[in-house]
Structure formats: structure tokens, C-alpha cells
Amino acid sequence: MRRIRRIAAAIVLSLAGTAAVGLPPNPCSLASTVTDAKVSVAISNGRTSFREGEIIPLVLSFTSTVDKRYWADNRNYDRSGRLNIETYCVEPAVPDPLEDYFRAGAFMGGGLGNEQQLSEKPFTATAELNEWREPRPGHYRLYVVSYRVWRPPDPNESTPYGRVAVTLRSNAIEFDVIKTDTDWQSEQLRDATAAYHNATAGHEKEAARRLRFLNTKESTEILARLFWGLNDQPGGWDLMFGLFGSPYRADAIAAMQREINNPDHAITQDFLHTLTNLQINANAEWDPPAYNPAHPNVSQEYWQKRQAHERELMQAAVETTTAALPRKTGRARALTVQAMAESSDLLNTASAAQMRKQLIAAWSELPERTRLELIQYRWPLIAGLEMLAILKDFVSGPAPPFRTEPAMARDAALKHIVDLNPEEGRALILRDLHDPRAQPSLSLVKLLSVDELRPIVQEAVARIEKNDARELDYHLLELFADQSALGAVERVFADNLGQWACDPQNAMLRYFLRLDAEFGTKMVQASLAARKITGCYRMLLQDLAGSLPKVEPVAISALDDSDLEVGNDAALALGRWGTAKAEAALWARLKRFHQEWKDREGELRVTPEYNSPLGRATALESTLVNSIATGTSWICGPEKFERLSELVSPRQQMQISEWSKQWERGDALILPNWYPEDRLSFGVLQYSNLDEEQFRTKLSQMPGGTKLYFHIWKPGQISPPVSMEKQEAVFQSLRTHAAQFGVAIEQKSER
């Protein structure tokens, strides 16, 4: 049994002298914590002897003698570059080739994965020992300690994350590494280099890993010659890790410095950051100190000094690259110019302006993905009238498929054209709106006048009547259509009741509620009852969004729906969009839930069978608690948290305790989310993703005397960048608003 899930990204700060998160100082000393699940390790090709620098492939097999008791996380990558859910224990001990890389920095972890139920049939995962250990010639013993297996909590067993971690220790295997000769190394280097250059799309990584693990001076030189980027270059992460893992660190640095002057080598931000971090890690004086909780300032001062030193090294590398730029050619020059433009804070004003001009001039040489990113995410680097002709050419072709990266970049380009030439920009938006194959964003549509939109809306309504509409047409109806379309659309909707796709259905319901609330309410009730063809009823109330107050009694009634998913949807919708009256309804439903589960609260727990009655009941309780605690139209503070704790299961009590602590500390931070720029949102205490109007309302609800801190992002800390002036303006506006209610907001900036 397998279930796909998304692993949430998390920042993992790794400090010298500390073990990995959740691990003891010596993981290899651990034994298995259960006897009815196990892991075994084997060399996948059956060999027991390998040359130095040859990849050692492993296979891990996980089994359980108890059905539906244990689960394993089935992941094969992590955004940080390393998946830390196994420890590879080698005797005698051998070094971790990337120890100093992961010891000195903050990394974004997480990624997509799924969960695999264990049984007597083995679930397998593959690995390559070279990723974790660098064995030199000798005889070795290997075993694995794994943390990827877990189980759901038993009844009345309380855990903070809804799972109980299991440690498994494998069997031990033995193998030999033999010293190789230079002829074999040279042959492997030639073959791997040729394989990388000639690899078909998607197969570069295999060749890059062969190069990465050879660990010779010559392979280090090739790695420096090949590497230019992490995410944009196929196999780029492995090439970079090969440079960090090479025992020839000084040669790696020297080779990269030589490559700066290579006319055909693109020098990117990834390249420069790799070079500067290699230089820092090569100097033992910059090894991070062991973190001491009693003296946290020691580590803080170290990291501040390290950042300043990295900036000095980066400045020197940028100056060298700028001097080499005139000799660069083609795409290498274009990408190098981009890196220099992104380093404008390290250049003087004249040089920064010149890099911007050169970047625009090199536009045709940039990779398509880079051009899309510059238009959509990095516009300040190139903004100006000089880009107008380029933008017009960019949007001149056929509209790309809806909701793809090219489509979103096209929308961004149209917005930039409007900013540079409003009349021409609006004309291009109208062109796309008249094209049934194009679906420009609603933020673009809202730039047009009522008169400009009138014929567009009429065309949309006509397509809806014929059941030949694009998704955008339903939103044009929802936002801009008047009473004249009501009769025809009501008939079309009723004729296809229960058969609509969710997005068109809910857009039409919002239209009805705007112009004919009585009919709209009837259709909401009918759509909730239509459960045979689609599953839209499970999310309908949330999707009504700001229209929910018009059908709030329907949502309150749905809290007791026999389908707990509908009740869950109602609770979510009422917490987010409900009026102040909804709070009492949520409390009442939680009390009824408590009575239904009286003396059985300990059974409520997260299990992998989320669609089971127990799973859905657990989810409903969690949603009710969250909606009461984070409701938009009321405030929930320490007194209400005490009441909540008396009603809920042990797991929910732990969450409520964490919220209470945030209030007790008295130093709550307002976190503005500046992406996307046209949808600024805020988070504070237990509240998140509030738009500006909702956040201002929340400030008005807070007790007098509350003190909050507004987070200001300094240049270089967020991307896309947000000007200090813009942040300051929002801060001052909120500060003035909050003061009316006795709430103080002060500014707080990251060091």
C-alpha cells in the first residue's frame, strides 16, 4: 500500500559539534528499537571488491512481520542535497567527504515522497556508499542505522507529530577496496567525461556521479572545468559536491580560479558561491565553533564574521570576473553578465548600471529558462524602457498552455508592458482575452476599464451558454458580469447540476451569490447534495471564499454533515471566511464532538489510513481547533486556549500549548510574505496567510497593550527583493493603524 505525500520544506541549521537533528552523538552505537521490523543491507551487484574511486552500490530491504504496523518514508532525494534518514557505519572509520560542507551552513530540506506500508514482502531503497563515506584501500565492515521507519501512535499514546519514530540497525557486510593504477583512473576519467558530454537528456547525473567519486587531481580539474550551475546545469549538484568532496581542495580552488578566465566558461552565482565557500572551508581557522547553549553569542559572532569574510571573498571574485568579462563569448558571456548584474551590491554604481545594459544586450544568448525567470522573478535587474521591444516580441507568439511557467512569464511580461506603455499594454491584454486559447491572469484583467471589458464578458457568457468556455470565462462572469447574464447562466448551471468541474462550478456560485443570493443559496445547497459524479462537494464551502457569509447558515449546518469531510470543509471555511457569529457555532460543534468521543479521546490520532472513519474524525477535531484558534473574525488568546485544552484530545493539547507559549513570550513577530508582490500577506502568533485587510482586522481585535515586532528584510535576504522603502511604508501604515487599538508595533530586522 502506498500513499503519495509532500514533505514540507524546513530550514536545517547545522552547527559544528552538534549531531544531526534528532540523532545522538554516535548514531552507530544505536540498536534496533523494535523486533518486529528490520532492515538488511547488501551490495546490489553482489561484488565484495572495488577499486578506489569506484561506486559501491547498496540496497536496503525493509520488512515487518506485523501487518499494517509500520511504515517507511520512501524518498530518494532532499532539497539540501543529502537525505539524512540513514547513517552508514563503516569499520574502521573512514571520512565523510562532505562533512565540512554540511557542517557550515543553513540548508533548505524537504521534497516529494511517499509512504510505504511494511510487510513480509521487502520494500527496498538504493544508495551509493560513496555519497556518505570515502573508503581508501583496505578491508571494511559496514552496517546501516535507519530512521525512515515509523508507526502510528497507539490509542492514548501522545506524540507531537502524529508518528512514533523507529530505529533499525541492519546486518553487517564486508568488502574490500583495492588500490588502483593510474591507467584505470585515466580510462575512467576519459569515459566519464565523454559520457557527460554525450549524455542524452536526463542521464547526465550518472556520468557526473562517476566523475564526482573518482577523487583524483585530474578528475578535480575536470569537475572545475565542467561546473557552472546547480539547478540549471544537468548533474550540477554532483559536480559541485565533487569539488567539495575532493581530497585535493587546493587544486579545486586553483582550477576554479583559472576557469574564471576561460572565455567559454559561464561564471554564475552558483559558481562564485562554490568557490568562496571552498576557500573558507579550506582554512581551518574558519571551522565553526561547537554550539554552546550557555554562550550562544559565540556562535552568533562566528557566523557574522564568516558572512563578512564570505562577502570579502565574493567581492574579490566578482572583481576578477568583471575583468575577465570582455573575453567571454556567447552564452558563457551572457550568463556571466547575469551573475554580475545579480552582484550589483558588490559593484560601484557605474559598473552596476553597465552590467544591466549588457544583460539586456545579451538577451538572445540567455537560456530560455533564465529569460523566463528574469521576466517573472528578477525584473528589477532589467526593468526599463530598453526592455519594451523585447517584451513585445516575447508576447507576440501563440499563448502557451494555461498555468505553465511560460504562461505565468507571459502574464508578467504583459504587466511590465502596461507599466512601460499603458495604452499598448492594455491593447495586448485585450488581444489575449479575445483569443479563446489564451487565459491571461485576473490581475491583468483588472487593469482594464469597464468599457474595455464589456465585450470580453459578453463573449465569455456566450461560451458558457454553449458549454464551450475556458476556465477564465467563469471568473470573468463571477467578477464582471451583470444581471443581464443571470437568467441564461442560471439555466445552464441547473441543467448540469452536479456535473460541473469544481472551479467553474464555484465561480458561478459566487456570481449567483453576488447578484441573486436566494438562487445562489439554493444552488449551494443543491451542489453540496450532489455527490454522485464529482467530489467538488468536499471543498465547496472553502471555495466560496469571501462569498461565504451569504450562506453562513448553510456552512454552520454542514458542520454536522454525516460525511466528515464536508464537516471539515465547513469548519475550515467558517474559520477563514465566517463572521464573528461563526465562532460560537465552531465551539458548539467541538463540544458535541467531545461528547461523541467521551472517554475515547486517546483513540484520536493520525494514521496513514486518512480516509478511515478514525482518520477523518481526527482531521475534523484538528480543523475545529485550528479554526477556533486562528479564526479571521475573532481573537483567540490564552483564556480561550485554556477552554480549548479542556475539550480536546492529548495531541491537540500539545498544539494549543505551543500557541499559548507564543503569547506568553510577548515578543511576537509579524512576518510579511511579499510573494507574489500583488498579494501581500501576513503571519503573527498562530495566524498565517492573512491578507492586508484581514490582518488590519486582526490587529483591531488584539488586547490593548499587546506588543508586536515587524520583520524587515535587508537587501539580499529575500528574492525577489523588496525595497526598504516599500517595507518601511507598510510598517508605518500598520503601526499607525494598530495604535488606534492600543497595540504597539516596533521594527525588527535580521542581522
C-alpha positions in Angstrom: 0.0 0.0 0.0 1.5 3.4 -1.0 0.3 6.9 -0.5 1.9 10.0 -2.1 2.5 13.0 0.1 4.5 16.2 0.1 7.3 16.6 2.6 7.2 20.2 3.9 10.4 22.1 3.4 12.3 23.1 6.6 15.4 25.1 7.3 18.0 22.9 8.9 20.9 24.8 10.6 23.9 22.6 11.0 26.5 23.7 13.6 29.9 22.3 14.3 30.0 20.0 17.3 26.3 19.2 17.1 24.8 16.0 15.8 22.2 15.9 13.0 18.7 16.8 14.1 17.2 14.2 16.4 20.4 12.0 16.4 22.7 11.2 19.4 26.4 12.0 19.2 27.2 8.5 17.9 24.3 7.1 15.8 26.3 3.9 15.1 26.0 2.9 18.7 22.3 2.5 18.4 20.5 -0.8 18.3 17.0 -1.5 16.8 14.2 -0.3 19.0 11.7 -3.0 17.8 11.9 -6.6 16.9 9.0 -7.0 14.5 10.5 -4.8 11.8 14.0 -4.9 10.4 16.4 -3.6 7.7 19.0 -5.5 5.9 21.9 -4.2 3.7 23.6 -5.8 0.7 25.8 -4.7 -2.1 23.4 -4.7 -5.0 25.6 -6.3 -7.6 26.9 -9.0 -5.3 30.6 -7.9 -5.5 32.8 -7.7 -2.5 35.8 -6.0 -4.0 36.1 -2.4 -5.5 38.7 -0.2 -6.9 39.4 3.1 -5.1 37.0 5.7 -6.6 34.6 3.1 -7.9 30.9 3.5 -6.9 29.8 0.9 -4.3 26.0 0.4 -4.8 23.9 -0.7 -1.9 20.3 -1.9 -1.5 18.4 -1.6 1.8 15.5 -4.0 2.4 12.8 -3.2 5.0 10.3 -5.8 6.2 7.8 -6.4 9.1 6.3 -9.5 10.5 3.2 -7.5 11.6 0.7 -6.3 9.0 -0.2 -2.5 9.0 2.0 -1.7 11.9 5.0 0.0 10.4 5.5 2.5 7.5 8.6 3.7 5.7 9.3 7.0 4.1 10.1 6.3 0.5 12.2 9.2 -0.5 15.3 9.3 -2.7 16.4 12.9 -2.5 16.3 16.0 -0.3 16.5 19.7 -1.3 19.6 20.1 0.8 21.4 17.6 -1.5 21.6 14.9 1.1 18.9 12.7 2.6 19.7 12.1 6.3 17.5 9.2 7.1 20.3 6.6 7.3 23.7 6.5 8.9 26.3 4.4 7.2 28.6 2.9 9.8 32.0 1.7 8.4 34.7 -0.1 10.4 37.5 1.0 10.5 36.1 4.6 10.3 36.5 6.5 7.1 35.8 10.2 6.4 32.5 11.8 5.2 33.6 13.6 2.0 31.1 16.4 2.6 31.5 16.8 6.4 32.6 20.4 6.2 30.1 21.3 3.6 27.1 20.3 5.7 28.7 21.4 8.9 29.0 25.1 7.9 25.7 26.4 6.6 21.9 26.6 6.6 20.1 24.3 4.1 16.6 24.0 2.8 15.4 20.5 3.3 12.4 18.5 2.2 10.9 17.2 -1.0 8.3 14.9 -2.5 8.0 11.4 -1.3 5.5 8.7 -0.4 4.9 6.3 2.5 5.2 2.6 2.1 3.5 0.1 4.4 5.8 -2.6 5.5 5.0 -6.3 5.3 6.9 -9.5 4.9 7.5 -8.6 1.3 10.6 -6.4 1.2 10.4 -2.7 0.5 13.8 -1.7 -1.0 15.7 1.6 -1.2 19.0 2.1 -3.0 22.1 4.1 -2.1 25.7 4.6 -3.0 28.2 4.3 -0.1 30.5 6.9 -1.8 27.8 9.6 -1.1 28.4 9.1 2.7 31.9 7.6 3.1 35.2 7.7 1.3 36.9 4.4 1.9 40.6 4.2 0.9 42.3 0.8 0.2 41.6 -1.7 2.9 39.1 -4.3 4.3 35.9 -2.9 5.7 32.8 -3.9 7.7 29.5 -2.0 7.0 26.1 -1.8 8.7 23.3 0.8 8.5 21.3 2.5 11.1 18.0 3.7 9.6 15.4 6.2 10.8 13.0 6.1 7.9 10.6 3.6 9.5 7.8 4.8 11.9 4.4 3.7 13.2 1.2 5.5 14.0 0.7 6.1 17.8 -1.3 3.5 19.7 -4.5 4.6 21.5 -3.8 7.0 24.3 -0.2 7.4 23.1 0.6 11.1 22.6 3.3 12.2 20.1 4.0 15.7 18.8 4.0 14.8 15.1 1.4 12.0 15.0 4.0 9.3 14.5 6.4 7.2 16.6 9.9 7.0 15.3 11.6 3.7 15.0 15.3 3.0 14.8 16.5 -0.1 12.9 20.1 -1.5 12.8 21.0 -3.7 9.9 23.1 -6.8 9.5 26.8 -6.2 8.8 28.6 -6.9 5.5 32.2 -6.9 4.5 34.0 -5.6 1.4 37.5 -4.6 0.2 38.7 -1.5 -1.6 41.9 -2.1 -3.6 44.4 0.5 -4.7 44.0 1.3 -8.4 46.6 2.2 -11.0 46.8 5.4 -13.0 45.9 3.7 -16.3 42.5 2.6 -14.8 41.9 6.1 -13.4 42.7 7.8 -16.7 40.4 5.5 -18.6 37.6 6.0 -16.1 38.1 9.8 -16.3 38.0 9.8 -20.1 34.9 7.6 -20.3 33.0 9.5 -17.6 33.9 12.9 -19.2 32.8 11.7 -22.6 29.6 10.2 -21.1 28.7 13.5 -19.5 29.3 15.4 -22.8 27.4 12.9 -24.8 24.6 12.0 -22.4 21.0 12.2 -23.5 18.7 14.4 -21.5 18.2 13.1 -18.0 21.3 10.9 -18.0 23.9 13.5 -17.2 23.7 12.8 -13.4 25.0 9.2 -13.8 28.1 10.5 -15.5 28.5 13.4 -13.1 28.5 11.0 -10.2 31.2 8.8 -11.7 33.3 11.9 -12.1 32.5 13.1 -8.6 33.7 9.9 -6.8 37.0 9.4 -8.8 38.8 11.7 -6.4 41.9 12.3 -8.3 43.7 15.6 -9.1 42.8 15.2 -12.8 39.1 14.5 -12.0 39.0 17.5 -9.8 40.3 19.7 -12.7 37.6 18.3 -14.9 34.9 19.0 -12.3 36.0 22.6 -12.1 36.0 22.8 -15.9 32.5 21.4 -16.2 30.7 23.0 -13.3 28.7 26.3 -13.8 25.3 25.9 -12.1 23.3 23.8 -9.6 19.7 23.7 -10.8 20.1 24.9 -14.4 23.0 22.6 -15.3 22.2 18.8 -15.6 24.2 17.0 -12.9 25.3 20.3 -11.5 24.8 19.3 -7.8 27.0 16.3 -8.2 29.7 18.3 -10.0 29.7 20.8 -7.1 29.7 18.1 -4.4 32.6 16.5 -6.2 34.6 19.7 -5.8 33.8 19.9 -2.1 34.4 16.2 -1.6 37.7 16.1 -3.4 40.8 15.4 -1.2 42.6 17.9 -3.5 40.9 21.1 -2.1 43.7 23.5 -3.1 43.7 22.1 -6.6 39.9 22.6 -6.8 40.2 26.2 -5.8 43.1 26.9 -8.2 41.2 25.2 -11.1 38.1 27.2 -10.5 40.1 30.5 -10.3 41.6 29.6 -13.7 38.2 28.9 -15.2 37.1 32.5 -14.4 39.4 33.5 -17.3 38.2 30.8 -19.6 36.3 32.6 -22.4 33.8 29.7 -22.8 33.1 29.1 -19.2 29.9 30.7 -17.7 30.7 32.2 -14.3 27.4 32.2 -12.4 26.3 33.0 -8.8 26.4 29.2 -8.1 30.0 29.1 -9.4 31.2 32.1 -7.3 29.5 30.9 -4.1 31.0 27.5 -4.5 34.5 29.0 -5.0 34.2 31.3 -2.0 32.9 28.5 0.3 35.7 26.2 -0.8 38.2 28.9 0.1 36.6 29.3 3.6 36.3 25.6 4.3 40.0 25.1 3.2 41.1 27.3 6.1 40.9 25.5 9.4 40.7 28.9 11.2 37.2 29.2 9.8 35.9 25.9 11.2 32.7 26.6 13.1 32.8 26.5 16.9 30.8 23.9 18.8 27.5 25.4 19.8 27.1 26.1 23.5 23.6 27.0 24.6 25.1 28.8 27.6 27.0 31.1 25.3 25.0 31.4 22.1 26.8 34.7 21.3 30.0 32.8 20.5 28.3 31.1 17.5 26.4 34.2 16.5 29.6 36.2 16.4 31.3 33.5 14.4 28.6 33.4 11.8 28.5 37.2 11.5 32.3 37.2 10.9 32.0 34.3 8.4 29.4 36.2 6.4 31.5 39.3 6.3 34.5 37.2 5.2 32.5 35.4 2.5 31.4 38.8 1.2 35.1 39.9 1.0 36.0 36.8 -0.9 32.9 37.3 -3.2 33.9 40.9 -3.8 37.3 39.7 -5.0 35.9 37.0 -7.2 33.4 39.5 -8.7 36.2 41.9 -9.5 38.2 39.2 -11.2 35.2 38.0 -13.1 34.4 41.6 -14.2 37.9 42.0 -15.5 37.6 38.7 -17.5 34.2 39.5 -18.9 35.3 41.2 -22.2 37.0 37.9 -23.2 33.8 35.8 -22.6 31.9 34.6 -25.6 28.3 33.6 -26.5 26.1 32.0 -23.8 29.0 31.9 -21.3 29.3 35.7 -21.6 25.5 36.2 -21.2 25.3 34.0 -18.1 28.4 35.7 -16.6 26.8 39.1 -17.2 23.7 38.0 -15.4 25.8 36.9 -12.4 27.5 40.3 -12.4 24.1 42.1 -12.6 22.9 40.0 -9.6 26.0 41.1 -7.7 25.3 44.8 -8.2 25.6 45.4 -4.4 29.3 44.5 -4.8 29.8 46.8 -7.7 30.1 50.6 -7.9 27.1 52.4 -9.3 28.6 52.9 -12.8 29.6 49.3 -13.1 26.2 48.1 -11.9 24.4 50.2 -14.5 26.8 48.9 -17.2 26.0 45.3 -16.2 22.3 46.0 -16.5 22.8 47.3 -20.1 25.0 44.4 -21.0 22.5 41.9 -19.7 19.7 43.4 -21.8 22.1 43.4 -24.8 22.9 39.7 -24.3 19.2 38.7 -24.0 19.1 36.5 -27.1 22.1 34.5 -25.7 20.5 33.7 -22.4 18.8 30.2 -21.9 15.0 30.3 -22.2 14.6 29.4 -18.6 16.8 32.2 -17.5 14.8 34.7 -19.6 11.5 33.5 -18.0 13.0 33.9 -14.5 14.2 37.4 -15.2 10.8 38.5 -16.5 8.8 36.8 -13.8 11.1 36.9 -10.7 14.1 39.1 -11.3 12.5 42.1 -13.2 14.3 44.8 -11.1 17.6 43.7 -12.7 16.4 44.6 -16.2 13.5 47.0 -15.7 13.3 49.9 -18.1 12.1 51.2 -21.5 15.0 49.3 -23.1 13.1 46.1 -22.4 9.9 47.2 -24.1 10.7 45.8 -27.6 12.0 42.5 -26.0 8.8 42.1 -24.0 6.6 42.8 -27.0 8.5 40.2 -29.0 8.2 37.8 -26.1 4.3 38.0 -26.0 3.9 38.1 -29.8 3.7 34.3 -30.2 0.8 32.0 -29.5 -0.3 31.8 -25.9 1.3 28.9 -24.0 -0.8 26.4 -22.1 -2.6 27.7 -19.1 -0.8 27.6 -15.7 2.6 26.7 -17.0 5.8 28.7 -16.3 5.8 30.2 -19.8 2.2 31.3 -19.3 3.0 32.9 -16.0 6.0 34.6 -17.5 3.8 35.9 -20.3 1.4 37.4 -17.8 4.4 39.1 -16.0 5.6 40.5 -19.4 2.2 41.9 -20.2 2.2 43.6 -16.7 5.6 45.1 -17.4 4.4 46.4 -20.8 1.5 48.1 -19.1 3.8 49.8 -16.7 6.1 50.9 -19.5 3.4 51.8 -22.1 -0.2 51.6 -20.6 -2.1 52.0 -23.9 -0.1 49.4 -25.7 -0.1 47.0 -22.7 -3.9 47.1 -22.4 -4.3 46.5 -26.1 -2.2 43.3 -25.8 -4.2 42.1 -22.8 -7.4 42.6 -24.8 -5.8 40.7 -27.7 -5.2 37.7 -25.4 -8.7 38.0 -23.9 -10.3 37.8 -27.4 -8.2 34.6 -28.1 -10.1 31.6 -26.7 -6.8 29.7 -26.4 -5.2 32.4 -24.1 -6.0 32.8 -20.4 -4.3 35.9 -19.0 -4.4 36.3 -15.2 -7.2 38.1 -13.4 -4.7 40.6 -12.1 -4.1 41.7 -15.8 -7.9 41.7 -16.5 -8.4 44.1 -13.6 -6.1 46.6 -15.3 -8.8 47.2 -17.9 -11.7 49.6 -17.8 -15.3 48.6 -17.6 -15.9 49.7 -21.2 -13.0 47.6 -22.4 -14.2 44.6 -20.5 -17.9 44.7 -21.5 -17.5 42.9 -24.9 -15.0 40.5 -23.4 -17.5 39.5 -20.7 -20.2 39.1 -23.3 -18.0 36.7 -25.3 -17.3 34.7 -22.1 -21.0 34.4 -21.3 -21.8 33.2 -24.8 -19.2 30.5 -24.5 -20.6 29.4 -21.1 -24.1 29.1 -22.6 -22.7 26.8 -25.3 -20.7 24.8 -22.7 -17.6 25.8 -24.7 -15.9 28.1 -22.1 -12.3 28.3 -20.9 -11.7 28.4 -17.2 -11.1 32.2 -17.3 -14.5 32.8 -18.7 -16.2 31.6 -15.5 -14.1 34.1 -13.5 -14.9 36.9 -15.9 -18.6 36.1 -15.3 -18.1 35.9 -11.5 -16.3 39.3 -11.3 -17.7 41.4 -14.1 -21.0 40.1 -15.5 -24.2 42.0 -14.6 -27.8 40.9 -14.2 -28.3 40.6 -18.0 -26.5 37.2 -18.0 -28.2 35.9 -14.9 -31.1 34.0 -16.4 -29.2 32.2 -19.1 -26.4 31.2 -16.8 -28.8 30.0 -14.1 -30.5 27.7 -16.6 -27.1 26.3 -17.9 -26.0 25.7 -14.3 -29.2 24.0 -13.2 -29.2 21.8 -16.4 -25.7 20.5 -15.4 -26.0 20.5 -11.7 -23.6 18.1 -10.0 -21.6 17.6 -13.2 -19.5 20.8 -13.3 -15.8 20.7 -12.7 -15.0 22.4 -9.3 -13.5 25.7 -10.5 -16.3 26.6 -13.0 -19.0 25.5 -10.6 -17.7 27.5 -7.7 -17.1 30.6 -9.8 -20.7 30.5 -11.0 -21.9 30.0 -7.4 -20.0 33.1 -6.3 -21.6 35.0 -9.3 -25.1 33.9 -8.2 -24.5 34.9 -4.6 -23.3 38.4 -5.8 -26.4 39.1 -7.8 -29.2 36.7 -6.7 -28.4 35.5 -3.2 -31.6 33.5 -2.9 -31.0 31.4 -6.0 -27.3 31.2 -5.1 -28.1 29.8 -1.7 -30.3 27.1 -3.3 -27.6 26.2 -5.7 -25.0 25.9 -3.0 -27.3 23.5 -1.1 -28.1 21.5 -4.2 -24.4 21.3 -5.1 -23.5 20.1 -1.6 -26.1 17.4 -2.0 -24.9 16.3 -5.5 -22.3 13.7 -4.6 -22.5 11.0 -7.3 -20.3 12.3 -10.2 -17.7 14.7 -8.7 -16.1 15.2 -5.4 -16.5 19.0 -5.5 -18.8 19.0 -2.5 -15.9 18.2 -0.3 -14.3 21.6 -0.8 -17.2 23.7 -2.0 -17.6 25.9 1.1 -14.0 26.9 1.3 -14.0 27.8 -2.4 -16.8 30.2 -1.8 -14.2 32.3 -0.1 -15.5 35.9 0.5 -19.0 34.9 -0.5 -19.3 32.5 2.4 -21.1 35.0 4.8 -24.1 35.0 2.5 -24.5 31.3 3.1 -23.1 31.1 6.6 -26.2 29.2 8.0 -25.6 26.5 5.3 -22.0 26.2 6.4 -22.9 26.0 10.1 -25.4 23.3 9.3 -22.8 21.4 7.3 -20.6 21.1 10.4 -22.8 18.2 11.4 -22.9 16.6 7.9 -22.7 12.8 8.0 -19.7 13.0 5.7 -16.9 14.2 8.0 -15.0 15.6 5.0 -17.9 18.0 4.4 -17.9 19.0 8.1 -14.1 19.5 7.9 -14.7 21.8 4.8 -17.3 23.8 6.7 -15.0 24.2 9.7 -12.2 25.4 7.5 -14.5 27.8 5.6 -16.0 29.3 8.8 -12.7 29.9 10.4 -11.3 31.6 7.4 -14.3 33.4 5.9 -17.0 33.3 8.6 -18.4 36.3 10.5 -18.0 36.7 14.3 -21.2 34.6 14.7 -19.3 31.6 13.3 -17.1 31.3 16.4 -20.0 30.1 18.6 -21.0 27.5 16.1 -17.5 26.1 15.9 -17.3 25.9 19.7 -20.6 24.2 19.8 -19.6 21.6 17.2 -16.3 21.0 19.1 -18.3 20.4 22.3 -20.6 17.9 20.5 -17.5 16.2 19.0 -16.1 15.9 22.5 -19.3 14.3 23.8 -19.3 11.9 20.8 -15.7 10.8 21.7 -16.1 11.0 25.5 -13.7 8.6 27.3 -12.2 7.7 23.8 -10.2 10.9 23.2 -7.0 8.9 23.3 -8.0 7.0 20.2 -7.9 10.2 18.1 -4.6 10.1 16.4 -3.1 10.5 12.9 -2.8 7.2 11.0 -1.8 6.5 7.4 -5.4 5.5 6.7 -6.5 9.1 6.5 -9.8 8.1 4.7 -10.8 5.8 7.5 -13.5 6.9 10.0 -10.8 7.4 12.7 -8.6 9.4 10.3 -11.5 11.7 9.3 -12.6 12.2 12.9 -9.1 13.1 13.9 -8.8 15.6 11.0 -12.2 17.2 11.9 -11.1 17.7 15.5 -7.8 19.3 14.4 -9.7 21.6 11.9 -12.2 22.7 14.6 -9.4 23.5 17.0 -7.4 25.4 14.3 -10.5 27.3 13.1 -11.3 28.4 16.6 -7.7 29.3 17.3 -7.0 31.1 14.0 -10.4 32.5 13.0 -10.3 35.6 11.0 -13.2 37.4 12.6 -12.3 37.0 16.3 -9.2 36.8 18.5 -8.2 33.7 20.4 -5.7 34.2 23.3 -4.6 32.5 26.5 -8.1 32.4 28.1 -9.7 30.6 25.2 -6.7 28.3 24.9 -7.4 27.1 28.4 -11.0 26.3 27.4 -9.9 24.5 24.3 -7.5 22.3 26.2 -10.3 21.1 28.4 -12.2 19.9 25.3 -9.7 18.2 23.1 -7.6 15.1 22.7 -4.0 14.9 24.1 -2.4 15.5 20.7 -4.4 18.8 20.2 -3.5 19.8 23.7 0.2 19.8 22.7 -0.6 22.2 19.8 -2.6 24.5 22.0 0.3 24.6 24.5 2.6 25.8 21.7 0.2 28.6 20.8 -0.1 29.6 24.4 3.7 29.9 24.7 3.8 32.2 21.8 1.5 34.6 23.6 3.4 34.2 26.9 6.7 35.2 25.4 5.4 38.6 24.5 7.8 39.1 21.5 5.5 38.0 18.6 6.9 38.7 15.2 4.9 39.9 12.3 6.1 38.1 9.2 5.1 39.7 5.9 5.1 37.5 2.9 6.0 39.6 -0.1 5.5 36.9 -2.8 3.7 37.3 -5.0 4.1 41.1 -4.9 0.5 41.9 -5.7 -0.8 39.6 -2.8 1.0 40.7 0.3 0.1 38.6 3.3 1.0 38.4 7.0 1.5 35.9 9.8 1.7 36.6 13.5 1.3 34.3 16.5 -0.9 31.4 15.5 -2.3 33.3 12.5 -1.0 33.0 9.0 -1.7 33.9 5.3 -3.9 36.9 6.3 -4.3 39.5 3.5 -3.8 43.1 4.5 -7.5 43.8 5.2 -7.8 40.6 7.4 -4.6 41.5 9.2 -5.8 45.0 10.0 -8.9 43.5 11.4 -6.8 41.1 13.4 -4.8 44.0 14.9 -8.1 45.7 15.9 -9.1 42.5 17.8 -6.0 42.2 19.9 -6.0 43.1 23.5 -4.8 46.6 24.4 -1.2 46.7 25.4 -0.1 43.9 23.0 3.4 44.5 21.6 4.4 43.1 18.2 7.5 43.3 16.1 7.5 43.8 12.3 10.1 41.9 10.4 12.1 44.0 7.9 14.1 42.0 5.3 17.5 43.5 4.4 18.9 43.5 0.9 19.9 40.1 -0.3 17.8 38.2 2.4 14.7 37.6 0.2 14.1 37.0 -3.5 12.6 38.7 -5.4 13.9 41.7 -3.4 11.6 44.2 -1.8 12.8 47.8 -1.3 13.4 49.0 2.2 11.2 52.0 1.3 8.3 49.7 0.5 8.7 47.7 3.6 9.0 50.8 5.7 5.8 52.2 4.2 3.8 49.1 5.1 5.3 49.0 8.6 4.4 52.7 9.3 0.9 52.2 8.0 0.2 49.2 10.1 1.9 50.8 13.1 -0.4 53.8 12.9 -3.5 51.6 12.4 -2.6 49.4 15.4 -2.0 52.3 17.7 -5.7 53.2 17.5 -6.4 50.0 19.4 -3.6 50.2 21.9 -1.4 47.7 20.0 2.2 48.7 19.6 4.3 47.6 16.6 8.1 48.0 16.6 10.5 47.2 13.8 12.8 44.2 14.0 15.5 43.4 11.4 17.6 40.3 10.8 21.2 40.7 11.5 
